[in-house]
Amino acid sequence: MFAIRIRAFNIIRRLTPYSNLTSCPLPFSRSLSTAEIRWKRRKTAEEKKSHRIIEYSPKKKNAVDLQGTVDVWRHMTVGQLAESMDRSIEDVQEAMLFVKDADNIETTAQLHDIKIIQEIAKKLGTRIRIVAEPSLADVEIEIKDKDVTPRPPAPPELLKPRPPVVTVMGHVDHGKTTLLDSLRGANVASGEAGGITQHIGAFTVTLENGERVTFLDTPGHAAFSSMRARGAVATDIIVLVVAAEDGVMAQTKEVISLAKEAQVPVIVAINKIDKPEADIDKTKQELYQMGLALEDFGGDIQVIPISALKGTNLDLLAEAVSTQATIMGLKSDYTGLMEGVVVESKTDPRRGKLSTAIVKRGTLHKGSVLVSGLAHAKVRGLFDHNGKPMDKAEPGTPVEILGWRELPLAGDLILEVESEKKANSVLRYRQHEAQKEKAEQSLEEIRKKEEEHLAKYRAERDARRLAGRFRLRQGPRTKEMIDDDGIPRVSVIVKGDVHGSVEAILDVLETYSGHDKCRLDIVHYGVGNVSESDVELAKSFNAIIYAFAVEPPAKVSSDVSIRLCNIIYRLIDDLKEEISSKLPPVEVEEVLGEANVLQMFSISEGRKEVPVAGSRCTKGVLKKSQKFRLVRNGEVIYDGTLESMRHLKNEVDTIKKDVECGLRLKDTKVIPQAGDIIVCYSTRTEPQKTDWDPGF
């Protein structure tokens, strides 16, 4: 039957047009369903009993082409931008020269404006994506980022003799620099400000016997104790200069203790023996009492009496240094990567960042990549102590290194690495370790702050609970800014030519302890000339800029004080005067005279009985116009003025010594007694001076 219907439908389809066929219904047609639900497999009984799990298909993410896009964030540094863009710091700095308001191109300078970062990236042909600043927890140190350490000791067959490193130490003005002048035939002391060595000088001297010796001239001033300490660490032999006229002084004792701690051999040079007041035997006795085993007392420490000014016995001193170096057998490895010590670092306005170093191992060449602390360099130039270019620097040689990206700290170890990639890896590791150490140090302070905050919160919460429905009204929010406490303040900015000088100045400023009378704030410090940003910072904090042996900017605002100095104690004296000018004047009391009360009698004044002290002046002069103090058994009974002063029956203004008089106090309720002491004194205001004693 179904087949007949299909056949009839096909006949009608052939005879009927398509348009009519679609419009007319067929009574015998049958509808067919092809829904996908009829294709599903029926669930079993076990599947029906199980819990239904709804699974959602993951949303499709819009595909974004991030190629050529770098991550940036607000307040990132120039160095972080270069690292994020995978470009050298020189490329980024060059692009910043063509970007408006991108003034500071230093590696550590922060970029606070996102628009400036966008313009820098645009100049370099990249796009930016603003992200959150990565925290310490987000920093992942790769396994390859490891620190670099000195190499293990070299085998004996690679060791060769090297020049000894001799440090000349002693008290200020005992003739250290004059001794070195005589040894190398140069006049250095006249070039130093005030004749005092302000830096560590390193140079090589060829002795008469042909041997080369590297000398370090460390300052003897009290302010440069940290610089002298670095000189002791970097040296093989210490020449202790002691003036025969002064003997052992404060810095002499300090040098002896440094030598004992570093276990460095000492050669004593007793200087200024040509002066008539020189006492060599007394100086030797004082040195022996300090624990130095001198040869004259059966020890092994050589003592050479010299005159640095006249050149007396300098050949004996050079021979003693050569003998000591021979006994020590100083040798080093001339091959492999270089190792050295930073003696001093500075910023030259024309050549950039420089450091004076002494090579301890290996040979330093141009193009070497160095790492020192958190600083690194690709050596662009090597210079000797006279400023002449060098091709290489061997062990025991002082050298000035040009090419540092950041200033290394004096006293830090210098290590050569294979490539800049390795240097960046080492710096990342060290920066991470420094941040980690800083975070650990701050953890205790953070916990203390949290405890204080919780204690305050709990107290406020308990107060609200006790108040019940009559809760305390919160009122206006309290100010977070601390009001001026009325204590005067002196703010300073310190800029120096080398790192050692700035460090020495900061060490002296740390000895200031009068913050309860006048606060001393160090707003900023650094190495290099005074920049415009320093001037703007001084305007904001009303600070004084101390430029230590550096130049000020060409145009300086009249409301900013820039004080040039090249001797540290003059800087401290100026700062002490500035602090003293901020202190309020003090009232000074001056005793004019004293009188003993012999008898108390009364006189009638109208209906009143007025007490009068019959006295005799025992010291100085009594003046009626000044103040008087009545003292009984060490206790002050009255402090004020007089109503009357009489000698016999006459009213007088002054009473001299050994003259009797009658004294009537302003307060009639105070009754003098025999044996009391009456003191006449005057007061005046004087400017107050700070009691800060930096030690020199």
ZAMARGU-4260 file (C-alpha; in steps of 0.2 Angstrom, whole numbers, plus 5000, padded with zeros to 4 digits):
<rodrens>
0) 5000/5000/5000 | 5014/5012/5004 | 5023/5008/4988 | 5007/5012/4978 | 5006/5029/4987
5) 5024/5033/4983 | 5021/5029/4964 | 5006/5040/4963 | 5015/5054/4971 | 5029/5053/4958
10) 5016/5053/4944 | 5008/5068/4950 | 5025/5077/4953 | 5029/5074/4935 | 5013/5081/4928
15) 5011/5096/4941 | 5022/5112/4940 | 5034/5114/4955 | 5026/5130/4961 | 5009/5122/4962
20) 5016/5106/4970 | 5023/5115/4985 | 5006/5125/4988 | 4994/5110/4987 | 4993/5098/5001
25) 4993/5080/4998 | 4981/5070/5009 | 4991/5054/5007 | 5008/5061/5011 | 5018/5056/5027
30) 5029/5068/5037 | 5047/5061/5041 | 5057/5067/5056 | 5076/5068/5056 | 5080/5076/5073
35) 5097/5072/5081 | 5088/5068/5098 | 5082/5052/5090 | 5100/5046/5087 | 5105/5047/5105
40) 5108/5031/5114 | 5097/5028/5129 | 5104/5028/5146 | 5106/5012/5156 | 5099/5011/5173
45) 5115/5013/5182 | 5118/5029/5172 | 5101/5036/5177 | 5105/5034/5195 | 5122/5043/5194
50) 5123/5062/5198 | 5121/5073/5183 | 5137/5083/5179 | 5135/5099/5169 | 5150/5102/5159
55) 5153/5119/5151 | 5164/5121/5136 | 5178/5134/5138 | 5175/5151/5131 | 5186/5155/5117
60) 5198/5169/5120 | 5201/5183/5108 | 5217/5180/5100 | 5228/5195/5102 | 5244/5197/5093
65) 5257/5202/5107 | 5272/5201/5096 | 5282/5217/5098 | 5273/5222/5114 | 5283/5225/5130
70) 5276/5225/5148 | 5278/5242/5157 | 5272/5249/5173 | 5272/5266/5182 | 5288/5271/5191
75) 5299/5259/5183 | 5317/5263/5181 | 5327/5266/5165 | 5336/5250/5168 | 5320/5240/5170
80) 5313/5247/5154 | 5329/5242/5144 | 5327/5224/5152 | 5309/5223/5148 | 5312/5228/5130
85) 5327/5217/5128 | 5337/5232/5122 | 5354/5238/5128 | 5354/5253/5141 | 5363/5264/5128
90) 5349/5262/5115 | 5336/5267/5128 | 5346/5282/5134 | 5349/5287/5116 | 5330/5286/5113
95) 5326/5296/5129 | 5337/5311/5122 | 5323/5314/5109 | 5308/5312/5121 | 5302/5328/5129
100) 5303/5329/5148 | 5314/5313/5149 | 5328/5323/5157 | 5336/5310/5169 | 5344/5296/5159
105) 5353/5287/5173 | 5350/5268/5174 | 5342/5270/5192 | 5331/5285/5187 | 5312/5282/5188
110) 5300/5285/5174 | 5284/5292/5183 | 5274/5296/5168 | 5267/5282/5157 | 5266/5294/5142
115) 5285/5296/5143 | 5287/5277/5143 | 5276/5276/5128 | 5285/5289/5118 | 5302/5280/5122
120) 5295/5263/5116 | 5288/5272/5101 | 5305/5279/5096 | 5312/5261/5098 | 5298/5254/5087
125) 5288/5244/5100 | 5271/5244/5108 | 5268/5244/5127 | 5256/5235/5138 | 5253/5242/5155
130) 5254/5229/5169 | 5256/5229/5188 | 5273/5232/5195 | 5281/5215/5198 | 5284/5211/5216
135) 5298/5202/5225 | 5287/5186/5225 | 5285/5187/5206 | 5303/5188/5202 | 5309/5171/5197
140) 5328/5168/5197 | 5333/5156/5183 | 5344/5142/5188 | 5358/5149/5177 | 5358/5166/5187
145) 5371/5162/5199 | 5384/5172/5208 | 5402/5173/5203 | 5416/5170/5216 | 5434/5171/5216
150) 5443/5156/5208 | 5452/5143/5219 | 5470/5145/5222 | 5481/5143/5207 | 5494/5128/5206
155) 5512/5133/5211 | 5519/5132/5193 | 5508/5146/5187 | 5513/5158/5201 | 5525/5172/5197
160) 5532/5186/5208 | 5522/5202/5209 | 5525/5220/5216 | 5520/5222/5234 | 5506/5233/5239
165) 5512/5245/5253 | 5500/5256/5262 | 5507/5272/5271 | 5497/5275/5286 | 5498/5286/5302
170) 5491/5301/5311 | 5486/5317/5302 | 5501/5329/5298 | 5514/5316/5303 | 5521/5317/5285
175) 5514/5302/5275 | 5511/5312/5259 | 5528/5321/5260 | 5536/5304/5262 | 5527/5298/5246
180) 5532/5314/5237 | 5550/5310/5241 | 5549/5292/5235 | 5541/5296/5218 | 5548/5314/5216
185) 5531/5323/5215 | 5523/5336/5225 | 5506/5329/5230 | 5504/5338/5247 | 5503/5355/5239
190) 5489/5349/5228 | 5479/5343/5242 | 5466/5355/5250 | 5474/5361/5266 | 5489/5349/5264
195) 5477/5335/5270 | 5475/5320/5259 | 5456/5319/5255 | 5457/5303/5245 | 5466/5286/5243
200) 5480/5288/5231 | 5487/5273/5222 | 5503/5273/5212 | 5518/5263/5207 | 5536/5268/5212
205) 5552/5260/5205 | 5565/5259/5218 | 5584/5261/5216 | 5586/5242/5215 | 5574/5241/5200
210) 5560/5233/5210 | 5542/5240/5208 | 5532/5244/5223 | 5513/5249/5223 | 5510/5263/5236
215) 5493/5267/5244 | 5492/5284/5252 | 5477/5284/5264 | 5471/5299/5274 | 5476/5301/5292
220) 5462/5313/5296 | 5449/5306/5309 | 5435/5308/5297 | 5442/5295/5285 | 5443/5280/5297
225) 5433/5269/5285 | 5445/5274/5270 | 5460/5269/5281 | 5451/5253/5285 | 5449/5249/5266
230) 5468/5253/5264 | 5472/5240/5277 | 5462/5226/5269 | 5470/5229/5251 | 5488/5230/5257
235) 5502/5218/5259 | 5513/5229/5270 | 5509/5244/5281 | 5522/5258/5283 | 5517/5266/5299
240) 5523/5284/5300 | 5525/5292/5317 | 5531/5309/5320 | 5546/5309/5332 | 5539/5325/5340
245) 5522/5319/5344 | 5523/5301/5346 | 5508/5289/5347 | 5492/5298/5343 | 5474/5293/5341
250) 5475/5288/5322 | 5491/5279/5326 | 5482/5267/5338 | 5469/5264/5326 | 5481/5259/5312
255) 5490/5247/5324 | 5473/5239/5328 | 5468/5238/5310 | 5485/5229/5306 | 5482/5217/5320
260) 5465/5213/5314 | 5470/5211/5296 | 5486/5202/5301 | 5497/5213/5290 | 5516/5215/5293
265) 5521/5233/5299 | 5536/5243/5296 | 5538/5259/5307 | 5545/5275/5300 | 5549/5288/5313
270) 5548/5304/5304 | 5553/5322/5307 | 5569/5317/5316 | 5577/5333/5310 | 5567/5343/5322
275) 5575/5349/5338 | 5560/5342/5349 | 5561/5325/5341 | 5562/5311/5354 | 5565/5294/5345
280) 5568/5283/5361 | 5551/5290/5368 | 5542/5286/5352 | 5549/5268/5352 | 5544/5266/5370
285) 5526/5271/5366 | 5525/5260/5351 | 5531/5245/5361 | 5518/5249/5375 | 5505/5248/5361
290) 5510/5230/5357 | 5522/5232/5343 | 5537/5220/5344 | 5551/5231/5338 | 5568/5225/5334
295) 5576/5236/5348 | 5565/5226/5360 | 5569/5209/5353 | 5555/5208/5341 | 5554/5207/5322
300) 5546/5224/5317 | 5558/5235/5308 | 5560/5253/5314 | 5568/5266/5302 | 5571/5284/5308
305) 5568/5296/5293 | 5566/5314/5288 | 5553/5314/5273 | 5556/5332/5270 | 5575/5331/5268
310) 5576/5313/5262 | 5586/5306/5276 | 5586/5287/5277 | 5573/5284/5263 | 5585/5272/5255
315) 5585/5262/5271 | 5566/5262/5271 | 5565/5256/5253 | 5577/5242/5257 | 5566/5237/5272
320) 5551/5236/5261 | 5560/5226/5248 | 5567/5214/5262 | 5550/5212/5269 | 5542/5208/5252
325) 5556/5195/5249 | 5552/5187/5265 | 5534/5186/5262 | 5537/5179/5244 | 5523/5188/5236
330) 5517/5179/5220 | 5501/5179/5210 | 5493/5170/5195 | 5495/5181/5179 | 5483/5170/5169
335) 5464/5168/5168 | 5451/5180/5173 | 5455/5196/5183 | 5452/5198/5201 | 5455/5215/5210
340) 5450/5227/5224 | 5441/5244/5222 | 5452/5258/5230 | 5441/5273/5225 | 5427/5278/5213
345) 5422/5294/5206 | 5412/5303/5192 | 5422/5313/5180 | 5411/5326/5171 | 5420/5323/5155
350) 5424/5304/5155 | 5410/5297/5166 | 5411/5284/5180 | 5429/5279/5185 | 5437/5268/5198
355) 5454/5266/5205 | 5458/5248/5208 | 5473/5236/5212 | 5474/5220/5202 | 5476/5205/5213
360) 5476/5191/5201 | 5475/5188/5182 | 5478/5202/5169 | 5466/5216/5165 | 5463/5220/5146
365) 5452/5233/5137 | 5435/5225/5133 | 5435/5215/5149 | 5418/5213/5157 | 5419/5216/5176
370) 5407/5214/5191 | 5409/5223/5207 | 5395/5222/5220 | 5379/5228/5211 | 5389/5237/5197
375) 5397/5231/5181 | 5408/5238/5167 | 5414/5234/5150 | 5432/5241/5151 | 5434/5255/5138
380) 5450/5262/5145 | 5464/5259/5157 | 5475/5272/5164 | 5490/5273/5176 | 5492/5285/5191
385) 5499/5298/5179 | 5484/5297/5167 | 5493/5288/5153 | 5484/5275/5144 | 5488/5256/5147
390) 5486/5241/5137 | 5485/5229/5151 | 5486/5229/5170 | 5495/5214/5179 | 5494/5209/5197
395) 5500/5222/5210 | 5497/5236/5198 | 5486/5251/5202 | 5474/5256/5187 | 5461/5268/5183
400) 5446/5259/5175 | 5434/5268/5163 | 5418/5261/5157 | 5407/5257/5173 | 5388/5258/5171
405) 5386/5261/5189 | 5399/5267/5202 | 5406/5253/5212 | 5409/5255/5231 | 5426/5257/5237
410) 5433/5241/5245 | 5422/5230/5235 | 5430/5215/5226 | 5431/5216/5207 | 5428/5200/5197
415) 5430/5197/5178 | 5416/5187/5169 | 5416/5179/5152 | 5402/5190/5144 | 5390/5204/5147
420) 5376/5191/5147 | 5385/5182/5162 | 5387/5199/5171 | 5368/5203/5169 | 5364/5186/5176
425) 5376/5189/5191 | 5368/5206/5194 | 5350/5199/5193 | 5355/5186/5206 | 5364/5199/5218
430) 5349/5211/5216 | 5337/5197/5221 | 5348/5192/5236 | 5349/5210/5241 | 5330/5213/5240
435) 5328/5196/5250 | 5340/5202/5263 | 5331/5219/5264 | 5314/5211/5266 | 5320/5199/5280
440) 5327/5214/5289 | 5311/5224/5287 | 5300/5209/5293 | 5303/5213/5311 | 5298/5231/5309
445) 5283/5226/5299 | 5277/5214/5313 | 5280/5227/5326 | 5269/5239/5316 | 5256/5226/5314
450) 5255/5223/5333 | 5253/5241/5336 | 5239/5243/5323 | 5230/5228/5330 | 5232/5234/5348
455) 5225/5251/5343 | 5211/5242/5333 | 5206/5231/5348 | 5205/5246/5360 | 5194/5255/5348
460) 5183/5240/5345 | 5181/5236/5364 | 5177/5255/5367 | 5163/5253/5353 | 5156/5237/5361
465) 5155/5245/5378 | 5146/5260/5372 | 5132/5249/5366 | 5119/5258/5356 | 5126/5275/5362
470) 5141/5272/5351 | 5154/5284/5350 | 5153/5296/5335 | 5167/5294/5323 | 5168/5313/5319
475) 5181/5320/5307 | 5195/5309/5301 | 5212/5313/5310 | 5226/5321/5301 | 5239/5309/5295
480) 5252/5322/5293 | 5262/5325/5309 | 5261/5343/5315 | 5277/5353/5317 | 5284/5349/5334
485) 5293/5366/5335 | 5310/5358/5335 | 5321/5368/5322 | 5328/5358/5308 | 5343/5359/5296
490) 5342/5349/5280 | 5357/5345/5269 | 5362/5338/5252 | 5379/5331/5251 | 5388/5329/5234
495) 5406/5324/5232 | 5419/5320/5219 | 5422/5302/5225 | 5413/5289/5234 | 5425/5288/5248
500) 5424/5307/5253 | 5405/5306/5253 | 5405/5290/5264 | 5417/5299/5276 | 5406/5314/5277
505) 5391/5303/5280 | 5401/5294/5294 | 5404/5311/5303 | 5386/5316/5301 | 5380/5300/5309
510) 5390/5306/5325 | 5377/5320/5327 | 5367/5317/5343 | 5358/5333/5346 | 5341/5329/5337
515) 5331/5334/5353 | 5337/5352/5350 | 5339/5354/5332 | 5336/5340/5319 | 5349/5336/5306
520) 5341/5328/5290 | 5351/5321/5276 | 5339/5323/5261 | 5351/5316/5248 | 5369/5312/5244
525) 5378/5306/5229 | 5394/5307/5219 | 5396/5319/5205 | 5393/5338/5201 | 5378/5347/5208
530) 5363/5344/5196 | 5347/5353/5193 | 5337/5340/5201 | 5348/5342/5217 | 5343/5361/5216
535) 5325/5357/5214 | 5326/5345/5229 | 5334/5358/5239 | 5320/5370/5235 | 5307/5357/5241
540) 5316/5353/5257 | 5324/5370/5261 | 5340/5361/5261 | 5358/5367/5260 | 5369/5359/5246
545) 5387/5355/5251 | 5397/5352/5236 | 5413/5344/5241 | 5426/5346/5227 | 5413/5347/5214
550) 5406/5360/5203 | 5389/5369/5205 | 5377/5371/5190 | 5379/5386/5179 | 5363/5394/5184
555) 5358/5393/5202 | 5342/5401/5210 | 5345/5414/5223 | 5334/5404/5236 | 5345/5389/5236
560) 5362/5389/5246 | 5376/5379/5238 | 5392/5379/5248 | 5408/5374/5240 | 5421/5366/5251
565) 5436/5354/5249 | 5441/5351/5267 | 5430/5341/5277 | 5433/5349/5294 | 5428/5366/5286
570) 5412/5358/5280 | 5408/5352/5297 | 5412/5369/5305 | 5400/5377/5293 | 5387/5365/5297
575) 5389/5367/5316 | 5387/5386/5313 | 5371/5383/5304 | 5364/5372/5317 | 5369/5384/5331
580) 5360/5398/5321 | 5344/5388/5322 | 5345/5386/5341 | 5335/5398/5352 | 5346/5410/5363
585) 5349/5405/5380 | 5348/5415/5396 | 5365/5417/5405 | 5366/5421/5423 | 5380/5431/5430
590) 5383/5433/5449 | 5387/5451/5453 | 5389/5450/5472 | 5384/5441/5488 | 5379/5447/5506
595) 5377/5438/5522 | 5362/5443/5533 | 5368/5448/5550 | 5351/5453/5558 | 5333/5455/5554
600) 5324/5470/5561 | 5307/5478/5557 | 5303/5496/5552 | 5286/5504/5553 | 5278/5510/5537
605) 5262/5517/5541 | 5252/5504/5551 | 5263/5489/5544 | 5279/5481/5551 | 5291/5478/5536
610) 5305/5466/5538 | 5323/5472/5533 | 5338/5462/5532 | 5354/5470/5540 | 5368/5463/5529
615) 5386/5465/5524 | 5392/5463/5506 | 5405/5449/5506 | 5408/5447/5487 | 5408/5459/5472
620) 5395/5473/5471 | 5376/5473/5476 | 5366/5483/5463 | 5348/5488/5467 | 5342/5488/5449
625) 5347/5469/5447 | 5339/5453/5453 | 5341/5446/5471 | 5340/5428/5477 | 5338/5423/5496
630) 5346/5407/5500 | 5344/5397/5516 | 5353/5381/5519 | 5355/5379/5501 | 5337/5381/5497
635) 5330/5397/5487 | 5317/5406/5498 | 5315/5421/5487 | 5320/5426/5469 | 5315/5444/5464
640) 5319/5462/5465 | 5322/5474/5480 | 5311/5487/5486 | 5324/5497/5495 | 5343/5497/5498
645) 5350/5509/5511 | 5367/5513/5519 | 5364/5520/5536 | 5349/5531/5532 | 5353/5535/5514
650) 5345/5526/5499 | 5359/5520/5488 | 5360/5511/5471 | 5376/5500/5475 | 5385/5493/5489
655) 5403/5488/5488 | 5412/5474/5497 | 5414/5474/5516 | 5400/5488/5517 | 5385/5485/5528
660) 5367/5489/5522 | 5349/5486/5524 | 5340/5476/5511 | 5321/5476/5509 | 5314/5463/5498
665) 5299/5467/5486 | 5289/5453/5494 | 5286/5458/5513 | 5279/5440/5517 | 5297/5433/5515
670) 5306/5436/5532 | 5325/5435/5531 | 5335/5426/5545 | 5352/5428/5552 | 5364/5417/5542
675) 5355/5418/5526 | 5364/5423/5510 | 5358/5436/5498 | 5365/5434/5480 | 5364/5448/5467
680) 5364/5443/5449 | 5360/5449/5432 | 5354/5439/5416 | 5357/5441/5398 | 5353/5431/5382
685) 5367/5424/5372 | 5366/5414/5356 | 5367/5395/5359 | 5380/5384/5351 | 5378/5366/5347
690) 5388/5354/5358 | 5391/5342/5343 | 5409/5335/5344 | 5413/5325/5328 | 5430/5320/5336
695) 5442/5333/5327
</rodrens>
